[in-house]
């Protein structure tokens, strides 16, 4: 049985407009958070917290997938 990391390596890295999908996901989340911040939904402290939590979760998931 292959590990998840090996399966991903065999499948190849998925790209969106030439950008790796995991980076595109981060950029998409950033765009949503910035739009919510500019729209007044988030206060500055909430925005920073949401960005930090989201980025930490994505980085952790990336390392777990390739571990």
Helices and strands as residue ranges (DSSP letters): H 4-11, E 15-16, E 19-20, H 21-38, H 44-65
